[in-house]
Amino acid sequence: MDIPALSMALTQAQTMSGVSIAVLSKSLDNMETGGNAMVDMMKSSMELSVNPAIGSNIDLYL
């Protein structure tokens, strides 16, 4: 393989690696935002409940 072709292949591999890292970073940010929103929603639903003890436990008999 000649030097220019090797250089182009290396540059392309580095570019693809950079793009995949950026996409992964954005995906992780979106997951973190969604997780925080879910935690906030769960906290607010417990605060709005008249009796927060009701429905928080499940009795299972076998």
C-alpha positions, 0 to 999 in steps of 0.5 A, a space after each residue: 500500500 502506498 503512503 497517500 492511500 495509507 494516510 487517507 485510510 488512517 484519516 478516515 478511521 480517525 474521523 469515523 472514530 471521532 464521530 462515533 465518540 460524539 454520537 455516544 456522548 450525545 446518547 449518554 447525555 440524552 439518557 442522563 437527562 431522561 433518567 433525571 426527568 424520571 426521578 423528578 417525576 417519581 419524586 413529584 408523584 409521591 409528594 402529590 399523593 395524599 397518603 404516600 404510605 398507601 401503595 408503596 408496599 406489596 404483600 405477596 403470599 405464596 
